[in-house]
Amino acid sequence: MKTVILEVRSPNEAMAGFAESWTGGKRQKAARISFASPELLWKVLTAKRWELLKALCGAGPVSIRDAARRVHRDVKGVHGDVVALLEAGLLSRTAEGAIEFPYEAVKVEFLLLAA
């Protein structure tokens, strides 16, 4: 199963993890997308965008119109969310222009510490 881990890590931590895996360190089994803070993660992953990702999980390439149908929303609203998710690196476009969430599972990781 192809999994993506959405995590909260500082840019330095994310680059250190990338460098370690690039130089032959421990192999990562899942793709990772990092956010600098929990607030940024939740700003990108609104409730409607999360619903959209769930609908696209494992679906393969689809049109924005088809994605809108899957979540029972208007195309214009879904288009705005697709643009935000493309910019965040969560969705990709195929050569034909379809959108794709190339994962079958999503895991969200962050640690909340006492102040």
LINCOR-V586566 format. One record per pair of residues at least 24 apart in sequence whose ideal C-beta (glycine too) atoms are under 10 Angstrom apart, sorted by the first residue. I is the first residue (numbers start at 1). GAP is how many residues later the second one is. D is the distance in Angstrom with one decimal. If there is no record, write none. Layout:
i=[I/I]
gap=[GAP/GAP]
d=[D/D]
This chain:
i=[1/1/1/1/1/1/2/2/2/2/2/2/2/2/2/3/3/3/3/3/3/3/3/3/4/4/4/4/4/4/4/4/4/4/4/4/4/4/4/4/5/5/5/5/5/5/5/5/5/5/5/5/6/6/6/6/6/6/6/6/6/6/6/6/6/6/6/6/7/7/7/7/7/7/7/7/7/7/8/8/8/8/8/8/8/8/8/8/8/8/8/9/9/9/9/9/9/9/10/10/10/11/30/30/30/30/31/31/31/32/32/33/33/33/33/33/34/34/35/35/35/37/38/38/38/38/40/41/41/41/41/42/42/43/43/44/44/44/44/44/44/45/45/45/45/45/45/46/46/48/48/48/48/48/49/49/49/49/49/49/49/49/49/50/50/50/51/52/52/52/52/52/52/52/52/52/52/53/53/53/53/53/53/53/54/54/55/56/56/56/56/56/56/56/56/56/57/57/57/57/57/57/58/58/58/58/58/59/59/59/59/60/60/60/60/60/61/61/61/61/61/61/61/61/61/61/61/62/62/62/62/62/63/63/63/63/64/64/64/66/66/67/67/67/67]
gap=[28/29/57/102/103/104/27/28/29/55/56/100/101/102/103/26/27/28/29/100/101/102/103/104/26/27/28/29/49/53/85/86/97/98/99/100/101/102/103/104/24/25/26/27/28/29/98/100/101/102/103/104/25/26/27/28/29/35/38/39/47/82/84/100/101/102/103/104/25/26/27/28/34/100/101/102/103/104/26/27/28/29/30/31/32/33/100/101/102/103/104/24/25/26/27/28/100/101/24/26/27/25/73/75/76/77/58/71/72/75/77/55/56/57/70/73/55/75/53/73/75/73/70/72/73/74/48/47/67/68/69/66/68/41/45/40/41/43/44/45/46/39/40/43/45/61/63/35/38/25/29/30/32/33/29/31/32/33/35/36/39/41/42/31/56/58/30/25/26/29/30/32/33/38/39/47/49/28/32/37/38/48/50/53/47/52/46/26/29/34/35/43/44/45/46/47/44/45/46/47/48/49/43/44/45/46/47/40/41/42/45/34/38/40/41/42/31/32/33/34/35/36/37/38/39/40/41/32/36/37/38/39/33/34/35/36/33/34/35/32/33/24/31/32/34]
d=[9.9/9.3/8.8/8.6/4.9/5.5/9.8/8.0/7.7/10.0/8.4/6.8/5.2/5.1/7.3/7.4/4.1/7.3/9.8/6.2/7.0/4.3/7.2/6.2/6.2/4.6/7.2/6.2/9.5/9.6/9.8/7.9/8.5/8.3/4.4/9.2/7.5/5.7/7.4/9.7/9.4/5.0/7.1/4.9/7.4/9.0/9.7/9.5/7.9/4.8/7.7/5.9/9.8/8.0/5.4/8.1/7.0/6.5/9.0/7.3/9.6/9.5/8.0/6.5/7.2/4.8/7.2/8.6/6.0/7.4/5.4/7.2/8.4/8.5/7.6/4.5/6.4/9.7/7.2/5.4/7.4/6.3/5.3/9.3/8.1/5.9/8.9/7.3/3.7/7.5/9.5/10.0/4.4/7.7/7.8/9.8/9.0/8.7/8.4/6.4/8.9/6.3/8.6/8.3/9.6/7.1/9.7/8.5/7.1/9.6/9.0/7.4/5.7/6.5/10.0/9.6/9.7/9.9/8.4/9.8/8.2/8.9/9.8/5.3/9.2/7.4/9.3/9.5/7.5/10.0/6.9/9.9/9.9/9.3/9.7/6.6/7.6/8.6/4.8/9.6/7.6/9.5/8.7/8.4/8.2/9.6/8.1/7.5/8.4/7.2/7.5/8.4/9.5/6.0/9.6/9.6/4.9/8.9/6.7/6.0/9.0/8.2/9.7/9.9/8.9/9.5/9.2/9.8/6.6/5.6/7.5/10.0/7.2/9.6/8.8/9.6/8.4/9.4/7.3/6.7/8.2/5.8/8.7/6.6/9.2/8.2/8.8/9.5/9.1/9.5/7.4/7.4/7.4/3.9/9.4/9.0/6.0/9.8/6.4/6.2/7.1/6.7/8.1/9.2/7.5/4.3/8.2/9.8/8.1/7.2/9.6/9.3/8.5/6.6/9.1/8.6/9.1/8.7/4.7/9.7/7.2/9.1/3.7/7.0/4.5/9.5/9.0/9.7/5.9/6.3/7.4/9.1/9.4/8.0/5.8/7.5/9.2/8.6/6.3/8.5/9.1/9.3/9.4/6.5/9.3]
